[in-house]
């Protein structure tokens, strides 16, 4: 099964809407398998690296995943840059591709 490709301008529009609603800044798209809580069998899933602003809560992060996933019609997994430690903090940001 081929995953539906999202047009970049549509993706950016939805990301901007989520950034307005939640204290997040999207940095880039991550390769499949970087987000542990996204099922690897879900071929349409989108995994993104984000940076938190101000007072983001865990509930806010989960809500942002759900909101963006609802807008895009697919599963979305978010990784917080500040949540990465050790080797992952160095390697994972290098994997992120511009949105």
CORVEN-V575866 format. One record per residue. N is the residue number from 0. SS is DSSP state (helix for helix, strand for strand, loop for the rest). OMEGA is omega as a letter, one per 20 degrees, with the letter a starting at -180 (999 if undefined). NEAR is the number of other C-alpha atoms within 8 Angstrom. Layout:
<<N SS OMEGA NEAR> <N SS OMEGA NEAR>>
This chain:
<<0 loop r 3> <1 loop r 5> <2 loop r 6> <3 loop a 5> <4 loop r 4> <5 loop r 6> <6 loop a 6> <7 helix a 7> <8 helix r 6> <9 helix r 8> <10 helix r 11> <11 helix r 9> <12 helix a 8> <13 helix r 11> <14 helix r 10> <15 helix r 8> <16 helix r 8> <17 helix r 12> <18 helix r 11> <19 helix a 7> <20 helix a 6> <21 loop a 10> <22 loop a 11> <23 strand r 11> <24 strand a 9> <25 strand a 10> <26 strand a 11> <27 strand r 11> <28 strand r 12> <29 loop r 13> <30 loop r 8> <31 loop r 9> <32 loop r 7> <33 loop a 8> <34 loop a 10> <35 loop a 6> <36 loop r 5> <37 loop a 11> <38 loop a 6> <39 loop r 7> <40 loop r 4> <41 loop a 8> <42 loop a 8> <43 loop a 9> <44 loop r 11> <45 strand a 11> <46 strand a 14> <47 strand r 14> <48 strand a 15> <49 strand r 13> <50 strand a 11> <51 strand r 12> <52 loop r 8> <53 loop a 5> <54 loop r 6> <55 loop r 11> <56 loop r 6> <57 helix r 6> <58 helix r 6> <59 helix r 9> <60 helix r 11> <61 helix r 8> <62 helix r 8> <63 helix r 10> <64 helix a 11> <65 helix a 10> <66 helix a 9> <67 helix r 12> <68 helix r 11> <69 helix a 8> <70 helix a 7> <71 helix a 8> <72 loop r 6> <73 loop r 9> <74 loop r 11> <75 strand r 13> <76 strand a 12> <77 strand r 11> <78 strand r 10> <79 strand r 10> <80 helix a 11> <81 helix r 7> <82 helix a 6> <83 loop a 8> <84 loop r 7> <85 loop a 6> <86 helix r 6> <87 helix a 8> <88 helix r 10> <89 helix a 8> <90 helix a 8> <91 helix r 10> <92 helix r 9> <93 helix a 6> <94 helix a 8> <95 loop r 13> <96 strand a 7> <97 loop a 6> <98 loop 999 8>>
